[in-house]
Amino acid sequence: MNLQEKLVSIQGRLKAPKNQRNNFGKYNYRSCEDILEAVKPLLTENGIALTVSDIVVNDGLHYVDATATISDGKSSISVSAQAGIDPNRKGMDIAQSFGSSSSYARKYALNGLFLIDDTKDADATNTHGNDAKNTSTEELEWLNETSPKFNAIKGAIKEGRATVGDVRKKFKVSKKVEQLLIK
C-alpha cells in the first residue's frame, strides 16, 4: 500500500470523539491531544510517522501557521492551518495567548489531514451572541466574588476556556468583579 492508500485507511477508521467538556459554555470538544492519542495506534499499524510543527508569522497580523505531516520514509503528505494570535487577550499572558493559538492551529491541521469533521464543534456553531435568543440583561443574575460560581468562572477565563464577554452573556458583572476575574 502506498502512503495515499494508508492515509485513506486511517481516515476511514479514525475515531476521535469529543470527550472533553466545557462546563461554562456547555459543549463537548476534542483537543489536539485527543486526536493524537486516537491516531497513534493507526499510524503504528501502518508504519507511518506523524510530525506536527508550527511557526509564528507576522505579516501585519500575528498568527500561528501549523503543519501536520505524515511520512512513510519515501513520501509525505502535509496539511496546514492557521490561527490568529491576540497578545492582549484578557485573562491570558503572552505565552498563554501564543500557546492557545498554536493548539488551535495544530488541531485544525490534524482535522484537515485526517478528515475529522467539526461541523458540530462549538467553534463551528458558536454564534458569538448573535443568535435570535439573546437574553436581556434584566433576566441575568449578578455575579459577585462570593458567588459559588465565581472561582470556576475565574479558572475558565485563566485557562482560556472563557472570556469576560462570555461571562457577560450569562451574568451581570460589575467593573470590580470583572477586574477580579482577569487578575
Secondary structure, 3 states (H helix, E strand, C coil): CCHHHHHHHHHHHCCCCCCEEECCCCEEECCHHHHHHHHHHHHHHHCCEEEEEEEEEECCCEEEEEEEEEECCCCEEEEEEEEECCCCCCCCCHHHHHHHHHHHHHHHHHHHHHCCCCCCCHHHHCCCCCCCCCCCHHHCEEECCCCCCHHHHHHHHHCCCCCHHHHHHHEEECHHHHHHHHC
